[in-house]
Amino acid sequence: MKFETKSIVSRVVAGIITILFAVFLNWLCLPAWNIRSGGFWWYWIAVGVFALISFAIAEFYIADDDFFIPTIIIVIIVAVIIVVGTIGAIASSKMVNAVKYSNLIEIEEGNFEDEIQSVSTVEESREFPLLDVETAQKLGNRSLSEIDKVSQFEVNGEYNLISYDEKQYRLSPLEYNSIFKALNNESIPGYVLVDSESQESHLVQLDNEIKYAPSDIFSQDLKRLLRGKYPSYIFDKFQFDIDDNGEAYYIAPVLKPTIGFFGGKIVQSFVIVNANTGECEEYAPEDLPEWVDHAYSLDYLMGLAEDYYKYKEGFWNTKFSKNNVREISYTYRGENVNEDDDEDENEFVGYNSIMTKDGVQFFTCVVSVSNDESALGFILANSKTGEITYYDCAGAEESTAQLQAESLYQNYGYKSSYPLMVSVDGVPTYVISLKDKSKINKAYVMINVENYTLSASGETLEDTLLQYREKIFGEEGLTPEDLTGEISEEVETETKSTAGTITELYQATQNGTTQFFFILEGDENLYISSISNNSRQVQMSVGSSVSIDYYMSPNEELVGIVSKIEIQ
């Protein structure tokens, strides 16, 4: 082949254009310069394809050559990258390494009575915050009116639960609306805090404003800052948090592949970035500062839990026999979960957050793959330590509890939040808030996990707790405590049975729940039965024959609380 001047110039031009493209693509995409990062391999595939196109154009439109050696070399290099990358991806896949993925984390079994938050007294119910992400979003977005340049910013939608100044808050940073808004501003003024107890929100405007953020651009882009200091690190999703003084930080988990070439990424350290100064410091997981509440991302922890329960018996077992396969509600969607809602309204259906003595925990249930609407138990995933604990607590899954809660207020059209699990006198109980169309909490429901028909509701959590404890005393035969936590020996808790003909029947709504009040022939007791006991109660009338299980009310004489009713 002749090396004419024209050919040499065309190759040099193609080479320069390719180099410029490679530099620009690296600046734009910021791949980790780490051969165990999938992004690194995709970067070189893109550069190789661009080089192939550039040299091909140079050949046919500048040099008028039919074909020459540089093109062959580029084709070979791109082909090798694709083949090696594909082999590495397959060798790292769950199809080949399913059991290894299941063993990435060890989930220990916890003790429900000792470790799960108790809500059994008035004081405990008052201190129990029931504010989920969806409601926090609605409340927090209103705080934007407190800043002058309200059109320049928006609130990030995550609203993570944190402990700050001895209280619980939902925290979310402000971010730029668009690239153009980032160009017009030097910094982000602050973040939004929503009080989980009072549900008051306010925007915290910092003296040391946020200058490095994921929504910023150029040198103030958080990822660009980190990539410049740690070019080979593979980062997981950034977490926003504040220290004890309210100063803003971003926490970047550093991942290390442990399976095959690319797979089984485990967090090995954290880089904490001062959002104002850009100063970075790396910590081992066990050395994180005390103020950190969120280090591990929700998706990371739920991904580990999903693999743990799904792949114990291998990959193909999940496709065919499905022996010992479980799912978590974070990824599982039951057919009956708010099925009439838009997709966006179900965004948070699979998890919730709760504060325990060990820190912030993500809560989700473990369910059967048979779609039998039952939960085998639930897990708590610690967002600071990364530890995941399983609690054996068989009963109704969350979607069933949600539907039961909504049925108590079906005339109001309220929608259920994702439930939280609490202990009421040692009894596993779902606590659910019901929202109106503006996403504001309007009512509360407590539902027995083992028997979801055993439920109580009220406009406050205190009222709901009172009604629920009355029911579980009769249903479970527990030793009763009054709402101050003291033992009351005078309360009769024995479950009794009777049958008879209704001579008087009344119907009323208490705290949004339909209640039936009736007297049986030859019986001086007044019986109270919730609609949740049996939907066919709406067909009852004077003269109807019923059989009931009941217990005597601890608060009123000659009043029986019905826990089970059959209409004959």
C-alpha positions in Angstrom: 0.0 0.0 0.0 1.4 3.4 -0.9 1.9 5.8 1.9 1.0 8.9 0.0 0.9 12.2 1.7 -2.9 12.3 1.3 -3.3 9.0 3.1 -1.0 10.0 5.9 -2.9 13.3 6.4 -6.3 11.4 6.4 -5.1 9.0 9.1 -3.7 11.8 11.2 -7.0 13.7 11.0 -9.0 10.6 11.9 -6.6 9.9 14.8 -6.9 13.4 16.2 -10.7 13.4 15.9 -10.8 10.1 17.8 -8.5 11.3 20.5 -10.7 14.4 21.0 -13.8 12.3 21.1 -12.2 10.0 23.7 -11.2 13.0 25.9 -14.7 14.5 25.6 -16.5 11.2 26.3 -14.3 10.6 29.4 -15.1 14.2 30.6 -18.8 13.7 29.9 -19.4 10.2 31.3 -16.7 10.0 34.0 -16.1 6.3 33.9 -14.0 4.6 36.6 -10.6 3.8 35.3 -10.8 0.3 36.7 -10.9 -2.8 34.5 -13.4 -4.4 36.9 -15.9 -1.6 36.1 -18.4 -2.3 33.4 -18.5 1.4 32.5 -14.7 1.3 31.7 -15.3 -1.4 29.1 -18.3 0.4 27.5 -16.2 3.5 27.3 -13.5 1.8 25.2 -16.2 0.1 23.0 -17.7 3.5 22.3 -14.2 5.0 21.5 -13.4 2.0 19.3 -16.6 2.2 17.3 -16.1 6.0 16.9 -12.5 5.4 15.7 -13.7 2.8 13.2 -16.2 5.2 11.8 -13.6 8.0 11.7 -11.0 6.0 9.8 -13.6 4.6 7.5 -14.7 8.1 6.5 -11.0 9.1 6.1 -10.4 6.2 3.8 -13.3 6.6 1.4 -13.8 10.4 1.4 -10.2 11.7 1.8 -7.7 9.1 0.9 -9.8 7.3 -1.7 -8.4 4.0 -0.5 -10.5 0.9 -0.5 -9.2 -0.6 2.8 -6.0 -0.4 4.9 -4.3 -1.8 7.9 -5.5 0.8 10.6 -9.1 -0.2 10.0 -8.3 -3.9 10.4 -6.4 -3.2 13.6 -9.3 -1.2 15.1 -11.8 -3.9 14.1 -9.7 -6.5 15.9 -9.3 -4.4 19.0 -13.0 -3.6 19.3 -13.8 -7.3 18.7 -11.4 -8.4 21.4 -12.9 -5.8 23.9 -16.4 -7.0 23.1 -15.5 -10.7 23.4 -13.5 -10.3 26.6 -16.1 -8.0 28.2 -18.9 -10.5 27.3 -17.0 -13.4 28.7 -16.3 -11.4 31.9 -20.0 -10.4 32.1 -21.1 -14.0 31.8 -18.5 -15.2 34.3 -19.8 -12.6 36.7 -23.5 -13.2 36.1 -26.1 -14.6 38.6 -26.8 -17.4 36.1 -23.3 -18.8 36.7 -22.7 -17.6 40.3 -26.2 -17.7 41.9 -25.2 -19.3 45.2 -22.3 -16.9 45.6 -24.7 -13.9 45.2 -26.9 -15.5 47.9 -23.9 -15.7 50.2 -22.8 -12.0 49.8 -24.5 -11.2 53.1 -25.5 -13.2 56.1 -28.9 -12.4 57.4 -29.2 -13.1 61.1 -32.6 -13.8 62.9 -33.7 -11.2 65.4 -35.8 -11.3 68.5 -39.1 -9.6 67.9 -40.1 -9.0 71.6 -36.7 -7.5 72.5 -35.8 -5.5 69.4 -39.0 -4.3 67.7 -40.4 -0.9 68.8 -43.2 -1.1 71.3 -46.4 0.9 70.9 -48.5 -0.2 73.9 -49.1 3.0 75.9 -50.3 6.5 75.3 -46.8 7.8 75.8 -45.4 5.4 73.2 -48.1 6.2 70.7 -47.4 9.9 71.1 -43.7 9.4 70.5 -44.2 7.1 67.5 -43.6 9.1 64.3 -45.6 7.8 61.3 -44.4 10.0 58.4 -43.5 8.3 55.2 -41.7 9.6 52.1 -44.9 10.4 50.2 -46.4 12.7 52.9 -43.0 14.2 53.5 -42.7 15.2 49.9 -46.1 16.9 50.0 -45.2 18.8 53.1 -41.6 19.6 52.3 -42.2 21.0 48.8 -44.2 23.8 50.4 -41.0 25.0 52.1 -39.6 26.2 48.8 -41.6 29.4 49.1 -39.2 30.5 51.9 -36.3 31.2 49.4 -36.1 34.1 47.0 -35.1 32.2 43.9 -37.8 29.6 44.2 -37.9 28.9 40.5 -34.2 27.9 40.4 -34.5 24.9 42.7 -36.5 21.8 43.5 -36.4 19.4 46.5 -34.9 16.0 45.9 -37.7 13.4 46.4 -35.9 10.9 48.7 -36.6 12.4 52.2 -34.5 10.0 54.1 -35.3 9.4 57.8 -32.6 10.8 60.2 -32.0 11.5 63.8 -31.0 15.1 64.4 -31.1 17.2 67.6 -32.7 14.3 69.5 -35.7 14.2 67.1 -36.6 12.3 64.0 -36.8 14.2 60.7 -37.2 13.5 57.0 -34.3 15.1 55.2 -33.9 16.1 51.6 -31.5 18.5 49.9 -32.4 21.2 47.3 -31.0 20.7 43.8 -31.0 22.6 40.6 -34.0 22.4 38.2 -31.8 22.1 35.2 -28.3 22.7 33.7 -29.3 26.3 33.0 -30.3 26.9 36.6 -26.9 25.6 37.7 -25.2 28.1 35.3 -27.1 31.0 36.9 -26.2 30.1 40.5 -23.0 29.6 42.4 -24.4 27.4 45.2 -27.5 25.7 46.6 -29.0 27.5 49.7 -29.7 24.4 51.9 -32.1 21.5 52.5 -35.6 20.7 53.8 -36.4 19.1 57.2 -39.8 17.6 58.0 -40.5 16.8 61.6 -41.7 13.2 61.8 -43.8 13.9 64.9 -45.3 17.3 64.4 -45.2 17.0 60.5 -43.9 20.6 60.3 -41.5 21.4 57.5 -39.0 24.1 57.1 -36.2 25.0 54.8 -32.7 25.3 56.4 -30.7 28.0 54.7 -27.0 27.4 55.3 -24.4 30.0 56.0 -22.0 27.5 54.3 -24.1 26.8 51.2 -23.9 23.6 49.1 -21.3 24.1 46.3 -20.8 20.5 45.3 -23.9 18.5 44.4 -25.0 15.8 41.9 -27.2 18.3 40.1 -24.4 20.8 39.7 -22.1 21.1 36.6 -18.5 21.4 35.6 -16.0 21.5 38.5 -18.9 21.6 41.1 -20.4 18.4 39.8 -20.0 16.0 42.8 -19.2 13.0 40.7 -16.6 15.1 38.7 -15.0 16.2 42.0 -14.8 12.6 43.2 -13.6 11.2 39.9 -10.7 13.7 39.9 -9.6 12.6 43.3 -10.4 8.9 43.1 -10.2 8.0 39.3 -10.3 4.2 39.9 -13.1 4.1 42.5 -16.5 2.5 41.6 -19.1 4.5 43.4 -22.6 3.5 44.5 -25.5 6.0 44.8 -24.5 9.2 46.8 -26.3 9.7 50.2 -27.1 13.2 51.6 -26.7 13.7 55.4 -26.0 16.4 57.9 -23.8 16.4 61.0 -24.7 17.5 64.5 -24.2 21.1 63.6 -26.5 20.9 60.6 -23.7 21.2 58.0 -24.3 19.4 54.7 -22.3 16.3 53.5 -22.6 13.8 50.7 -21.5 10.2 51.4 -20.2 8.1 48.5 -20.1 4.3 49.0 -17.1 2.7 47.3 -17.8 -0.7 45.7 -15.5 -3.6 45.1 -16.5 -6.5 42.8 -16.1 -9.9 44.5 -17.7 -12.3 42.0 -16.2 -13.0 38.6 -14.9 -9.9 36.9 -17.7 -7.4 37.4 -20.2 -8.9 39.8 -21.0 -9.2 43.5 -20.2 -5.5 44.3 -19.7 -5.0 48.0 -19.2 -1.7 49.8 -15.6 -1.6 51.1 -15.4 2.0 52.2 -17.1 5.4 52.2 -15.9 8.8 51.0 -17.5 11.7 52.9 -17.6 15.0 51.0 -18.1 18.4 52.7 -20.8 19.8 50.4 -19.5 23.4 50.9 -15.7 23.0 50.7 -15.4 19.8 48.6 -13.0 18.3 51.2 -13.0 14.5 51.1 -12.2 11.9 53.7 -12.4 8.1 53.3 -13.7 5.9 56.1 -13.9 2.2 56.7 -17.5 1.1 57.4 -16.8 0.5 61.0 -15.2 4.0 61.5 -18.0 6.2 60.2 -18.8 9.3 62.3 -21.6 9.0 64.8 -23.8 11.6 63.1 -24.0 9.5 59.9 -27.5 8.0 59.5 -27.4 7.0 55.8 -24.3 5.4 54.3 -25.7 2.4 52.5 -28.3 3.0 49.8 -31.7 1.5 49.8 -31.3 -0.2 46.5 -27.9 -1.7 47.6 -29.3 -3.3 50.8 -32.5 -4.5 49.1 -30.5 -6.0 46.3 -28.4 -8.0 48.7 -31.6 -9.2 50.5 -33.3 -10.2 47.3 -30.3 -12.3 46.1 -30.0 -13.9 49.5 -33.6 -15.2 49.5 -33.8 -15.9 45.8 -30.7 -17.8 44.9 -30.1 -20.2 47.8 -30.7 -23.2 45.6 -29.1 -21.9 42.4 -30.3 -19.9 39.4 -32.3 -22.5 37.5 -34.2 -23.4 40.7 -35.7 -19.9 40.5 -37.1 -20.7 37.0 -38.5 -24.1 37.5 -38.9 -25.9 40.9 -38.6 -22.7 43.0 -37.7 -24.7 46.0 -36.8 -22.5 49.0 -37.2 -19.3 46.9 -38.5 -16.2 48.7 -39.1 -12.6 47.6 -39.1 -9.3 49.3 -41.9 -6.8 49.0 -39.4 -4.1 47.8 -39.2 -5.8 44.5 -42.4 -7.9 44.6 -45.7 -6.3 43.7 -48.9 -8.0 44.6 -51.7 -8.0 42.2 -54.1 -6.3 44.7 -51.9 -3.5 45.9 -53.8 -0.3 45.2 -54.5 -1.6 41.7 -56.6 1.3 40.7 -53.9 3.8 41.4 -51.5 5.3 38.9 -48.0 3.9 38.8 -46.4 7.0 40.3 -48.7 6.6 43.4 -47.3 3.2 44.1 -43.7 4.3 44.0 -43.2 3.6 47.7 -45.4 0.6 48.1 -42.6 -1.8 48.9 -40.8 -0.3 51.9 -40.8 2.2 54.7 -38.2 3.5 57.2 -38.3 3.3 61.0 -35.9 4.5 63.7 -34.7 1.9 66.2 -32.1 2.0 69.0 -29.6 0.7 66.4 -30.3 3.6 63.9 -32.4 4.0 60.8 -33.8 0.8 59.4 -35.5 0.0 56.1 -38.5 -2.3 56.6 -39.9 -4.7 54.1 -41.6 -8.1 54.2 -40.4 -11.5 53.0 -43.1 -13.2 51.0 -43.7 -16.5 49.3 -43.3 -16.7 45.5 -46.7 -18.5 45.3 -48.5 -15.2 45.5 -50.7 -16.5 48.3 -50.9 -13.0 50.0 -49.0 -14.2 53.0 -45.8 -12.9 54.6 -43.3 -15.3 56.1 -41.6 -12.6 58.1 -39.9 -9.2 57.6 -36.4 -7.7 57.5 -34.8 -4.6 58.9 -31.9 -3.3 56.9 -29.6 -0.8 58.8 -28.7 2.1 56.6 -25.5 2.9 58.6 -24.1 -0.5 59.4 -25.4 -2.4 56.4 -26.6 -5.2 58.7 -29.9 -7.0 57.7 -31.9 -8.8 60.3 -34.9 -11.2 59.7 -37.8 -11.6 62.1 -40.0 -14.7 61.8 -43.5 -13.3 61.9 -45.9 -15.2 59.6 -49.2 -13.6 58.7 -50.8 -11.3 56.2 -48.6 -9.5 53.7 -48.6 -5.8 53.4 -51.0 -5.5 50.4 -53.6 -7.5 52.4 -53.2 -5.2 55.3 -53.4 -2.1 53.1 -56.6 -3.2 51.5 -58.1 -4.0 54.9 -57.2 -0.5 56.2 -58.7 1.1 53.1 -61.9 -0.9 53.5 -62.5 0.7 56.9 -62.7 4.1 55.3 -64.0 3.1 51.9 -66.5 5.9 51.8 -63.7 8.5 52.2 -61.5 7.1 49.4 -58.4 7.2 51.6 -55.2 5.4 50.4 -53.0 3.4 52.6 -49.3 4.1 53.3 -46.9 1.2 53.4 -47.2 -0.5 56.8 -44.7 -0.5 59.6 -44.3 -3.4 62.1 -44.6 -2.7 65.8 -45.2 -4.6 69.0 -48.4 -4.0 70.9 -48.1 -6.0 74.2 -45.8 -8.4 72.3 -48.3 -8.9 69.5 -46.9 -8.3 65.9 -49.0 -5.4 64.5 -49.1 -3.4 61.3 -49.4 0.4 61.8 -50.8 2.2 58.7 -51.7 5.8 58.0 -54.5 6.6 55.6 -54.2 9.7 53.3 -56.5 11.8 51.4 -55.9 13.0 47.9 -53.6 15.7 49.1 -51.4 12.9 50.7 -52.0 14.2 54.2 -52.6 11.7 57.0 -56.3 11.6 58.0 -56.6 8.4 60.0 -54.6 5.5 61.5 -55.2 1.7 61.5 -53.7 -1.1 63.5 -53.9 -4.6 62.1 -53.0 -7.9 63.6 -50.4 -9.6 61.5 -51.5 -13.1 62.2 -55.2 -12.3 61.8 -55.7 -9.3 59.6 -59.5 -9.2 60.3 -58.6 -8.1 63.8 -58.1 -4.4 63.3 -58.9 -1.0 64.8 -58.9 2.6 63.5 -59.1 6.1 64.7 -58.3 9.7 63.8 -55.3 9.6 66.1 -52.8 6.8 66.9 -53.9 7.1 70.6 -57.5 6.3 69.8 -56.5 3.5 67.5 -54.3 2.0 70.1 -57.1 2.0 72.7 -59.5 0.2 70.4 -56.9 -2.3 69.2 -55.7 -3.2 72.7 -59.3 -3.9 73.7 -59.6 -6.3 70.9 -56.3 -8.2 71.3 -57.0 -8.7 75.0 -60.1 -10.8 74.1 -58.6 -12.4 71.0 -55.2 -13.3 72.4 -56.0 -13.7 76.1 -53.2 -11.4 77.1 -52.7 -9.9 80.5 -54.1 -6.4 80.1 -52.4 -3.1 81.0 -54.1 0.2 81.1 -52.8 3.0 78.9 -50.3 4.1 81.5 -48.7 0.7 81.5 -49.9 -0.3 84.9 -51.5 -3.7 85.6 -55.3 -3.6 86.0 -56.6 -6.8 87.8 -60.2 -5.8 87.5 -60.4 -6.1 83.7 -62.0 -9.3 82.5 -60.3 -10.7 79.4 -61.8 -14.1 79.0 -63.1 -14.8 75.6 -66.7 -16.1 75.7 -69.2 -17.4 73.2 -72.9 -17.1 72.9 -75.7 -17.2 70.3 -79.2 -15.8 70.1 -81.7 -13.7 68.2 -81.3 -10.0 67.8 -84.0 -8.0 69.5 -82.4 -4.5 69.1 -80.0 -3.3 66.4 -78.3 0.0 65.8 -75.5 1.1 63.5 -73.1 4.0 63.9 -69.7 5.2 62.6 -66.9 5.8 65.1 -63.7 7.3 63.9 -64.5 6.3 60.3 -65.3 2.7 61.2 -68.8 1.2 60.9 -69.9 -0.4 64.2 -73.0 -2.5 64.9 -74.7 -2.4 68.3 -77.2 -5.1 69.2 -78.9 -6.9 72.1 -79.7 -10.6 72.1 -83.0 -12.1 73.4 -82.7 -12.8 77.1 -79.3 -11.2 77.4 -78.7 -7.9 79.2 -75.3 -7.2 77.5 -74.9 -4.6 74.7 -72.7 -6.1 72.0 -70.5 -4.0 69.7 -69.1 -5.5 66.5 -66.9 -3.8 63.9 -67.7 -4.2 60.2 -64.2 -5.7 59.9 -65.5 -8.8 61.7 -67.9 -9.8 59.0 -69.0 -7.8 55.9 -72.4 -9.6 56.0 -73.4 -7.7 59.1 -74.9 -5.1 56.8 -77.6 -7.7 56.1 -78.5 -8.1 59.8 -81.9 -7.0 61.1 -84.0 -7.5 64.2 -84.9 -11.2 64.3 -81.6 -12.3 62.8 -79.8 -15.2 64.5 -76.1 -14.9 65.3 -73.4 -16.7 67.1 -70.5 -14.6 68.5 -67.2 -14.7 70.4 -66.7 -11.7 72.6 -65.0 -10.4 75.7 -66.3 -7.8 78.2 -65.1 -4.2 77.8 -62.6 -3.1 80.4 -64.1 0.4 80.3 -67.9 -0.1 80.4 -70.2 -2.4 82.3 -72.4 -4.9 80.5 -70.7 -4.1 77.1 -69.3 -7.0 75.1 -66.7 -6.4 72.4 -67.3 -8.9 69.6 -64.2 -10.5 68.1 -66.0 -13.0 65.8 -69.6 -13.1 64.5 -71.4 -15.6 62.3 -74.9 -14.8 60.9 -77.1 -17.9 60.7 
